[in-house]
């Protein structure tokens, strides 16, 4: 063998030996580890057995303790239950005793009530006997009273009712007089103070205006020139202005007649301009009338602005201002409506200031209260309704519209401002010299006043005096006594208020007079 082979064999042998020796060592380590594991397992089994025995002992002890505690708890609960049962039994016993006592008490009360019922039955029987006896005595006494008085039962009832009615009338009259006196004492002095203060602070001129205007001529020859050839000039003037020219024997004057003051004013201005110019013919007349109309329209606007400034009323629609200016050419019972409206505005504002009410609203309502009269010639309806419609159209406030609607009593006043405008309107219209009316209407009003007063039962005569501001009524003393006079006077005043239209107020004066006449022979 060669050396290389020998070396290889030796190497292989060494490797095999090493592997065998490593395998033997590995087996020995495994066995050693197996022995250690078996020893650890045995020790663990012993420890587990020991722990299991200790756990069984502890569990047994715990079981015994819990059984003891449960027995104690059961014993306590049993004692509490027995105690509660004992208490409830005692309570039931007490309740039974109380029920028995109440039953005994009820029995005693029932017996007592039965005895009382028997007693009441006997008393009721006696009472029935006494009532029957009283009815018998009442009948006998009634017969005796009828025999003595000579009146039947119905007559006696009527007599009592009449006496009661008279007593009630007396008491009612006394109460009415008392209330009226109290109200007058509290209100009359303040009302007089406010109204007199407002009147004294408002100074307004009153000028009576008629339905005609007079134009002065420089000479009587001018009449012929105004008439013109075959009357063409006068016809042109009358046609363009809508007035009547009255040319008579009055020296140096021509009368213009028309119910519409605006048209009459236009004709007057046109005539004065024609007379001053001297050129009078149809073409010139037409030009002059147009100028006069523009002048009157401008004057109407100025009058409206003057009224607004004078009354310190601001914020009015410009169309309303024009309508206020037109009131300058309207009269009511010969009282200028614009002056009347300004006066009402000032009076209402002054009274509102004294009462602590909105004075601006009162002045505004007073200035507009008769605005409908500016259109009453053009629109059908009362001036109140026309004024309400116009103010609604131009968005006036509801308080102003209500004051316009209520100032003649067409509707009931719901605001203080409406009442103040109504009072101011009456003050302005009823003042002496403020208004005039024709004789026929005046006579009819007084006759109506006397007729209303004499329509009441017990009124003998009535006399309207002081231009209808007072009525004296003679009553029959045997029909109306002193107490009933108060009620009759109030009823007459109410009927006059409901059936008549009149400025201011009317004093109702009742006179009751008894006379005895005897002759010595």
Secondary structure, DSSP 8 states (H G I E B T S, - for coil): --HHHHHHHHHHHHHHHHHHHHHHHHHHHHHHHHHHHHHHHHHHHHHHHHHHHHHHHHHHHHHHHHHHHHHHHHHHHHHHHHHHHHHHHHHHHHHHHHHHHHHHHHHHHHHHHHHHHHHHHHHHHHHHHHHHHHHHHHHHHHHHHHHHH---HHHHHHHHHHHHHHHHHHHHHHHHHHHHHHHHHHHHHHHHHHHHHHHHH---------SEEEEE-SSTHHHHHHH-GGGHHHHHHHHHH--EEE--S-TTEEEEE-S-HHHHHHHHHHHHHHHHH---SHHHHHHHHHHHHHHHHHHHHHHHHHHHHHHT-----HHHHHHHHHGGG-EETTEEHHHHHHHHHHHHHHHHHHHTS-HHHHHHHHHHTTGGGGSTTTS-S-HHHHHHHHHHHTT--HHHHHHHHHTTSSS---SHHHHHHHHHHHHHHHSTTS----HHHHHHHHHHHHHHHHTSTTEEEEEEEGGGTEEEEEE-TTTS-HHHHHHHHHHHHHHHHHH---SS--EEEEEE---------
